[in-house]
Amino acid sequence: MVHAEKTKLDGVLLIKPPMFEDSRGWNAMLFDEREYGEIFKAHGVEDLHFVKDDFSFSRKHVLRGLHGDDCTWKLISCMVGSFYLVVVNNTPGHPQYRQWTGLNLSEHNRWQVLVPAGFANGHLVMS
């Protein structure tokens, strides 16, 4: 079962999908429309449907600067290695405008972060 936690930023969720490991290796869920939809709804996010999936690869010590827009939600995860993710509320007029949070994502913890539209995100690759 997928588990989600609020972060210090309104609307940003830390998602911890289940991972199954045995002597052969491991299996982890990346996304399930029904389960994630229930989690999103439980946290006040209605009618969110992902339509595109991108993958980027960066070498150790690469810094991907803050980026984002006013209409795109992102579900961010780390497939290989680890990186430090920073999320900033970039919505003028919001009580948390320009506040930020940072999280370590890795291939070992398999955590995901839901980033709402209007927020910026960037990451520093650690491995």
C-alpha positions in Angstrom: 0.0 0.0 0.0 1.2 3.5 -0.9 1.9 5.8 2.0 1.9 9.6 1.7 3.1 12.3 4.1 2.6 16.1 4.1 5.8 18.2 3.9 6.2 21.7 5.4 4.9 23.1 2.1 1.2 23.1 1.4 0.4 20.7 -1.4 3.8 19.0 -1.6 3.6 15.3 -0.7 6.3 12.8 0.2 5.1 9.5 -1.3 6.5 6.2 -0.1 5.4 3.4 -2.5 5.7 -0.2 -1.4 8.9 -2.1 -2.3 9.2 -5.9 -2.2 12.6 -7.4 -1.8 13.9 -11.0 -1.7 17.0 -13.0 -2.7 16.2 -12.4 -6.4 16.1 -8.6 -6.2 13.3 -6.1 -5.7 10.1 -4.7 -7.2 8.7 -1.3 -6.5 5.5 0.5 -7.7 6.1 3.7 -9.7 2.5 4.7 -10.2 -1.0 3.2 -9.9 -3.8 5.5 -11.0 -6.3 4.1 -8.5 -4.1 4.1 -5.4 -2.4 7.4 -6.1 -5.7 8.9 -7.0 -7.0 8.0 -3.6 -4.0 9.5 -1.9 -4.2 12.6 -3.9 -7.9 13.0 -3.1 -7.3 12.4 0.6 -4.8 15.3 0.5 -7.1 17.7 -1.3 -5.8 17.1 -4.9 -8.8 16.5 -7.1 -8.8 15.3 -10.8 -5.1 15.0 -11.2 -4.2 12.9 -14.2 -0.6 12.4 -15.4 -0.3 12.3 -19.2 3.5 12.4 -19.7 6.5 10.6 -18.2 10.0 11.9 -18.6 13.3 10.5 -17.4 16.5 12.5 -17.1 20.0 11.3 -16.3 22.7 13.5 -14.7 26.2 12.8 -13.6 27.5 13.2 -10.0 27.7 16.8 -8.8 25.4 18.1 -11.5 23.0 20.8 -10.3 19.7 21.1 -12.1 18.5 24.6 -11.3 15.1 25.6 -10.1 12.4 25.2 -12.8 8.7 24.8 -13.0 5.6 26.6 -14.3 2.1 27.5 -13.4 0.2 24.6 -14.9 2.4 21.4 -14.6 2.3 19.1 -11.6 5.2 16.7 -11.2 5.8 13.4 -9.5 9.5 13.1 -9.0 11.5 10.0 -8.1 15.1 8.8 -8.3 15.6 5.6 -10.3 19.4 5.3 -10.0 21.8 6.8 -7.4 20.7 9.7 -5.2 20.0 13.4 -5.3 19.0 16.2 -3.0 15.7 17.7 -4.2 14.6 21.3 -3.4 11.0 22.4 -3.9 10.1 26.1 -3.6 6.6 27.7 -3.5 6.8 30.1 -6.4 3.2 31.3 -6.2 3.0 35.1 -5.5 0.4 36.0 -2.9 0.5 32.5 -1.3 1.3 32.6 2.5 4.3 30.3 1.8 5.6 32.2 -1.2 9.4 31.5 -1.5 9.5 29.0 1.3 11.2 25.8 0.5 11.8 22.2 1.6 14.6 19.7 0.7 14.5 15.9 0.6 17.0 13.2 -0.2 15.6 10.8 -2.9 17.5 7.6 -3.9 17.3 4.3 -5.5 17.3 2.8 -2.0 14.4 4.7 -0.4 12.3 4.9 -3.7 10.5 7.9 -2.3 8.5 10.2 -4.7 7.6 13.8 -4.3 4.4 15.4 -5.7 5.1 18.9 -6.7 2.1 21.1 -7.5 1.8 23.6 -10.3 3.3 27.0 -9.3 6.2 25.4 -7.5 9.8 25.2 -8.7 12.1 22.3 -8.2 15.7 21.6 -8.7 18.2 18.9 -7.6 21.8 18.2 -6.9 23.0 14.8 -7.9 24.9 13.1 -5.1 26.0 9.9 -6.7 
